[in-house]
Each structure stands twice: as C-alpha cells, then as structure tokens.
Amino acid sequence: MKASQKPREVSPPSVEARLQAVPGKVSVGDWAEVRLEPGLLAFLMKPDGGTGVPPGRGVHPMSGIPLGIGVEAAIVAASGRENGIDVLRACHCVYESPMRPDEPVVARGEVSAIGQRHISVKMEVRSEADGRLLMQGQAVLVKTDGTTKAADLSLLVAEG
C-alpha cells in the first residue's frame, strides 16, 4: 500500500434493537435487529492494488455477507452471546435480491421454535436504503458442551 493510500474503514455489525421476554433466557418470539454499515461488500470486491485480486475472491461476499449478518441476528435473538448458543448447526436460506456494494443492510432474527438441544430462528435481511428483501431463511443454533455434541438448553429457556 502506498503511503498516500489510507486503508478503508469497515465497521462490524451493530445491534440496533432487541426484544427479550425474560432477560438472560430465550423464548419463542424473542427478536433482534442487526445493522451493517455500507462498505464491507465494496471492500471485499475491489481488486487489491498489489495482486489485482479482490480480498473476497473465493468466499462469495454477495451471498456470504447477507447470510452472515442473518446468522448474527439469529444469535443475538437467541441470547447466544450471553448463553453460548452461538454455533450454527443448520440453515436454509433463499436469496431474493443481490446486495449492492455500498448499501447498509439490516437483519432481523426471531426465535420461532425451541427444542431440547436447538433453537430455530427465522432470518430476514433487507436493504436499509430501499427496504428490498435480500435474503430470508431459517437458522438452527446450538450450544456445544465443549465437544462436538449439542448441549441441553433446558436451563436457558424461559418458563412459559
């Protein structure tokens, strides 16, 4: 990088809103919204000055970013950071519209079902600029027990 070139600033996703029925626990209907500022996709798609290869080559950022921020919203909705329910076990998603390089996006995750060892969360990712749907799907999250097995979640689920 030349001395006159400044590295591009890229912000991590931020939690914009969240509803938790019981603090510290997870309940069906809990939800979260996560926002990603514009710039990450443009950064990953722009060819590197030294190699001519974009840093996102091979990781498919136009699909990976919407899915990634959707999973982040799912984890926040499921109180995953607080309770360790932050391992993606399975997911299904449908891409509805391509993400543009310089648009902010907002993902919403809503807990739809809770099992003994997993939590299902609906995901939706939209352009904040024009509201169009970029991706929708379902994430299945688990907490691991320090091995590869999913842990029992009964102590983390709100009574209801």
N, C-alpha and C positions, 0 to 999 in steps of 0.2 A: 504494500500500500504506500502510495506517495505521501510525503509529509503534508501536502496540501489537502489530501483526502481525509475526510472525517468519517469514522465508522457510523453506519446508520443506526439510530436508536430504535430499538424494538422493545415494546412493553409486554410483560407477561399478562395473561388474562386476570381480570379482577372480578370479585363477586359484587354484583350490583344490587341484588335483592334476594331475600331468603325468607321462607316461612317454615318454621319448625313447630309442630304441635306441642311437643314435650322436649325442652332443652336437654341435650345430651343423649337423646334416644331417637329412634327412627320410627316413623309412622307412615301408613299409606296416606298420600295427599301432601306430604312434605314436598317442597319445591325450592329450586334455586335458579337464579339467572346469573350468567357469567358473560362478561363483555371482553372482547378482544379488540384493541385499538388497531387501526389500519397500519399496514407496513410490513407485517411478517411475511405475507404471501409475496409481495413485491420483492422483498429482500431475498427470499429463497429462490425466486425465479430469475433474478438478474444475474447474468454471467459474471463470474469472478474476473477481476482485471488481470490477474496473473495466469490463470489457467483457461479462461474463457468458458468454464463450466459453472452453471448455477449451483450454489450450495445445496439446493433442494433436489438436485437430479437424483433419481432413483428412490425417493421417498414419497413422491406424488403429493406435493403440498396442496394442490387444488382439492384433493379428496381427504388428505390426511389432516389438514387444519380444521375443516368443519367437523370431522369425526372426533378429533382430539378435544376440541372445545365442548362438543356434546358430551363426551365422556367426563370431562372436568365438571360440567354442570350436574351430571348424574351423581358423581362422587360427593359434591357439595350437598346436593339434595338429600342424599342418604347418610349425612353426617359422617362421611367416610374419613375425613381428616381427623376428626375427634376420636372416632371409634375403630379406625383401621380397616373400614370396609372400602378399600380402595384398589382392589385387584379386579380388573376386567376379565371375567370368565368367558363371556359370550356376548355377541352383539349382532344385530341385524339393522341395516340402515338402507335408506333409499335416497339417492341424490336427486334433487328436484331442479336445481339451477346452479350453474357454476359460480364460484366465489370470484369476485373481481379483486385485482391486486391491491387496490388502495381503498377498501371499504371496511368500516367497522362491522363486526358481527356480534350478535347476542345469541347465546344458547340458553335454553331452558330445560331443566331436568325435573321430572315429577315422579315420585315413588308411586308405582302402580300395584305392586304385589310384594309380599314379604314371605319368604319360606324359612325353614329351619336353618338353612345354610346359605341362602342367597337373597338378594334384593333385586327386583326388576324395576327399571326406571325408564320412563318414556323420555326421549330426547327430541328436541327440535332446535334447529339453528336457522336464524334469519339474518338477512342483511339489515343493519340498523339504518342504512341510507334510504332504502325504499320499501322495507318490510317483506321483500320476497323470501319465500321459503327456500333455503339452500339444501337442507338435509333433515330427514326425520328418521327416527328409529327407536330401538329398544336396547338398553344395556342391561346385562346381568352382572352384578357385582358380588364379590365375596370378600371375606376376611380370612386370611390364611392363618394357620395355627403354628407358624414357624417352620412348617414342612411344605408339602405341596397340597395338603388337604384343606378343604374349606372348613372353617371353624363354625361352631354352633353360635347362632346370633340371638338366642332367646333372651339373654340379659341386656341386649342392646335395643330391644323392641319395646316401644311404649305400650302399656296396657291399654286396652280399648275395647 
